[in-house]
Amino acid sequence: MRLLWLPILLVLAGCSSAVPWALPFLNPAPTGEVVSPAKFASEKQSVVRLSGRATSCDKQIEGTGFVFTLHRVVTPAHVVAGVTESLTVTAHDGKAYEARVVAFDPEVDVAVLYVPDLPAHPLLIDGATRGAAHLIGYPKDAKQAVGLPAAIEQTVEAEGPDIYREHDVTRTVLSISADVSPGLSGAPLIVPEGTVAGMVFAGAISDPNRGFALPTEELLPITNAASETTKRVSTRQCD
């Protein structure tokens, strides 16, 4: 199924901006996963809070990311777009670590950060395309990670602009039922097996309980290519 050109709301780094992406909800959503305290305590150690400053637009960014391999964090590109100063990730225990962007794809909306001193264990990107799940992330201004039930409704092919609205791109996207709020861009969508089925990047403009995630097939080409690189790349200008 291919869909295009109705507005949703990108969940930006503490901000919000409407862009033309369209995804319907054709089927009843499955029930979200209820996560045990022990499982949440383990998984949240791999989820981090991002902060930094985009000097070109004088904006302080906030967002979420997760560790996918040793010393490397993945997050949406729109979260770190234009960030050139004081980019840090803060772990669940409150310790902050310096980070630098080593991969930046404004079309897929994925960026990879190298965080050499971050000791967190990775989450495996390899998950289902429908069914119960949960999110872990940092809503705007949150200092502690939050766990939220979610459900993967369907997988669709969607057309719309890149994060700079320069040209149209086609991506595979998961539509999800979840309470997606600003700051949760970058939250891992974790299925009961403990693997990551996708990464949250947007929420519906008309319904705060509907969101969108990039699935494994969109994430893995970028994360695999950046799994060993340490060279800083440009984050261009603010989106």
N, C-alpha and C positions, 0 to 999 in steps of 0.2 A: 504494500500500500504506500502511495506517495501523497504527501500533503503539503500545502504551502499557504503562505500569505494571510494569516490572521494573527492578531497580536497576542503574545504572552509576555510575561514579565521576567526579565533576567534578574536573578538574585545576585546583585553586585556586592562589592565589599562595603556593606553598610549603606548602600544607596540602591536606587532602583531606576530602571530605564526600559521603556517599552521598545520592542523590536518585532519585526514581522515573522514569527514562526507560528505554525498552526498544528495542533495535535488534538484529535478528538478523543473521547472516552467512550468507546463503543460497547464495552463489556463490563459487567459488574466487577468491582475490585475484590480481590481476595482479602482475607483478614490479615492485618499486619502481625508480625512476630512479636510475642512478648518475651523479652530477654531477661534471663536470670541476673541477679546482681553480680555473681561471680564471672559470668561471661562478659558483662558490660565492663567490669573492672579490668579484665584482661585486654579487651579490644580497644578501650579508650587510650591505652598506653601508646597505640600506634597512630592516634589522631591528634593533630596539632592545630594551634591557632596561629594564623598569619597576621602580621602587621608590618606596615612600611609606609613610605611617603612617595607619592607620585608628584614630582616637582613641577612638571609641565602644566598640571592643572591644579596644583596646590591642594592635593587631596590626601587625606590619611586613609589608608585602606585597612580593611579587616576581612578575614575570610577563614576558611577551613581547608586543611589538606590532610593527606594520610601517607604514611610511609609504605612504599611498595617494594623497596629493596633497601639494603643497608645504606644509610646516610642520604637517601633520596626520597623526596616528597612530591606527590602530584597534586595539582590544583587546577582550576580553570584559568585559562590565559587572561580572561577579563579581570580576574582578581588582582593580578600583578602587573597589568598593562601600565606602562609609564613609570613604574616604580624604580627609582634610582638611588634612594637613600634609606638606610636603616631597615633593611628587610630582615625580619627575624621570624623564627618560629618558636612558639612557646609550647612546651610539653605539658602533659596532664598534671605534673607535679609543680608547675609554675616556673620551671627553669627555662630561660630564653637562650636561643642559639642563633648565631649569625648564619644567613643563608644567601645563596646567589642563584639566579635563574640560569639553567644550562640548556633548556629547551623551551621554545615559545612558539606555539602554533595558533595564530589568530583565526584560522579557518575552522579547525575542529574545536577550538576553545580549550586547549590543554597546555599546561606549562609544567616543567619539572624543575625542582629546586635541589641544589646540592647543599647538604647541611653536614659538614664533615665531623662535627662533634656530637651529633644527635645519636644517642644510643638505642633508640626505640627499635623494636622488632617489626618486620614488615607484615602487612596483610597481603594475602595472595589474590591477585586479580584473576578471577575465574569463577563465574557464577551463573545462575539460572536466568532465564528471560521472562519468567512469570511465576508469581506466587508470593508467599509471605516473606517479609524482610524487615530490616530496621536500619535507621540512620544514626550515625554518631557525628556530632559537629558542635560548632560554637556559634550560636545566634549572636546577632550584633550586641556588643558590649559584655557578652558573657565571659567570665573568667574560668568557668568549669565546663567540661564537655557535657553535652546533653544527649541522651538516647531517646529516639522517637520511633514508634512503630511505623511501618511502611508496607506497601504492597505493590508489586510490579504488575501492571495491568496488561500491557501489550508492548510489542516492538513495532516501530513504524519507520519508514523512510521519510525524512522531512527536508524540505527545501527552504532556504532563507539566507540572509546576508551573513558575512563573517562579522566579527565583533566590531570592526571599523566601518561596516556598511559599505565596503568598497566593491564587492561583487558577491554574487550568490553562490552558495555551496549546498551540497546534499550530504546529510549525515544520517546514520542510523541512531535512533533515540528511543529510550525507554520512557513510557508514560507511567507515572507512579501516583499512588494515593498516599499522601504524607503531608504533615504540617511543615511546609517549606517557607522559611522566613529569611530576611536579609542576614548575611553572615554564614548561612549554611551552604553556599556555593563551595564545592570541594568536599562535602561530606561523603564518605563511602556508603554505598548501598550494600549492606551485608545480608546475605541469605543464611538460613539456619545452619548450613554446613560450615559457616565461618569464613567463607570466601567473599570477595567483593564482586558483585554483579555489575556495578556501575558507579559513576560519580555524579552527584547532583550538580547541575549547572543553572537551573532555572525553575521558576514557579509560575503558575497560571495567573494571569492578571485579574481574572474574574473569580477565582476560587483559591483561597489560601491553603486548601487541603489537597491541591493537585500540583504536581511537580514533574520535572523532567531530568533524566540522567543520561550520561553518555555511557554506553555499554562497553564490554570488554573489547569488542572488535574495533572500536574507535580509540580506546586508551592504549592497548598493547603495542601498536606500531610505534607510538611516541615514547612510551615508557621503556620499551625494550631498547630502542636506539639510544636512550639517554642513561642507561643503567650503569655506565662506567665513565661517562664524560664529566669533566670538572671545569671546562672552559665557560666563562660567563658569556651569555648572548644578550642582545638588545631586547628590551621589552617595549620598544617603540614608544608611542605616545599614549596618553590616556585614551580609553575607549569612549 
